[in-house]
Amino acid sequence: MRRIADRGAVMAGWVGLGMAVTVGVSFLLVIPIEPIVWLLAPLSGLMIGYYANQRSDRRAGPWRRIISNGLYAGAVTAVTFAIFLLAVKALFFYADSGYRNASQGGSITCSTGADCVYRRYLDTDRGSELAAAGVTDAASFTRFYWNQQFQTAGLMLLLCVAGSLVGAVMYGATRPRGTPSARIQPGAT
């Protein structure tokens, strides 16, 4: 047992990567509802932790391998969620030009990037909340904003990996017993 995870778990990690990107695109870009991503991250981890062992056809063997398979696939999924979240946040943070619909008062006068995002937050009556946190200008806002984003990404990562651990334990407790299913040979009837 030199490998960290079985081949099936490695494939499950790729499936988890695709799942995280699909969820991220769906709920961070297409329909931007970030709390849905927070809810789906641990559920995705749960499914991928179970799937990693199912894909590996882990019927027998040590619990540490079952846990390792689930945690590997869960970590790949979790890191993808975190990176995608931070990439989308960076895109919208650094590309904000201050554009606003005319019905909302027209464009904000600001420098592209942190200054525009800071002014948007001030326009939403969050000024007192930001001032209480020590935010007084675009530079302090940038530190505050990215601190919050990294905390969110870290929490999402933790929840996804925890979900994958639960999924692996569920698989281990309910796994089929006996030898792996016989593969049907070509030409066999």
Residue pairs with C-beta under 8 A, 6 or more apart in sequence:
1 65
4 68
4 72
5 13
5 52
5 56
5 68
5 69
5 72
5 73
6 52
6 56
6 58
6 65
6 69
7 56
8 52
8 53
8 54
8 55
8 56
8 57
8 58
8 69
9 52
9 53
9 55
9 56
9 68
9 69
9 70
9 72
9 73
10 72
11 55
12 48
12 51
12 52
12 55
12 56
12 69
12 73
13 48
13 52
13 72
13 73
13 75
13 76
13 77
14 76
15 48
15 51
15 55
15 73
16 44
16 48
16 73
16 74
16 76
16 77
16 80
17 76
17 77
17 80
19 44
19 47
19 48
19 77
20 41
20 44
20 77
20 78
20 80
20 81
20 84
21 80
21 84
23 37
23 40
23 41
23 44
23 81
24 37
24 80
24 81
24 84
24 85
24 88
27 33
27 34
27 36
27 37
27 40
28 34
28 37
28 84
28 85
28 88
29 88
34 85
37 81
37 85
37 156
38 152
38 155
38 156
38 159
41 78
41 81
41 156
41 159
41 160
41 163
42 159
42 160
42 162
42 163
43 163
44 77
44 81
44 160
44 163
45 74
45 77
45 78
45 159
45 160
45 161
45 162
45 163
45 164
45 165
45 166
45 167
46 163
46 164
46 166
46 167
46 170
47 167
48 70
48 73
48 74
48 77
48 164
48 167
49 69
49 70
49 71
49 73
49 74
49 163
49 164
49 165
49 166
49 167
49 168
49 170
49 171
50 70
50 167
50 168
50 170
50 171
51 73
51 167
52 69
52 70
52 72
52 73
52 74
52 164
52 167
52 168
53 66
53 69
53 70
53 168
53 171
53 172
53 175
54 171
56 69
57 180
57 181
58 65
58 66
58 69
58 171
58 175
59 175
59 176
59 177
59 178
59 179
59 180
60 177
60 179
63 172
66 168
66 169
66 171
66 172
66 175
67 165
67 168
67 169
67 172
69 168
70 164
70 165
70 167
70 168
70 169
70 171
71 161
71 164
71 165
71 168
73 164
74 160
74 161
74 163
74 164
74 165
74 167
74 168
75 161
75 164
77 160
77 164
78 156
78 157
78 158
78 159
78 160
78 161
78 164
79 157
81 153
81 156
81 157
81 160
82 153
82 154
82 156
82 157
85 149
85 152
85 153
85 156
86 149
86 150
86 153
89 149
92 117
93 113
93 114
93 117
93 145
94 112
94 113
94 114
95 112
95 113
96 112
96 113
96 116
96 117
96 120
97 107
97 112
97 116
98 107
98 108
98 109
98 110
98 112
98 116
98 119
98 120
99 107
99 108
100 106
100 107
100 108
108 116
108 119
108 120
108 123
110 116
110 118
110 119
111 138
114 138
114 139
114 141
114 142
114 145
115 138
117 141
117 145
118 135
118 137
118 138
118 141
118 142
121 127
121 130
121 141
122 130
130 141
130 144
133 144
134 140
134 144
135 141
135 144
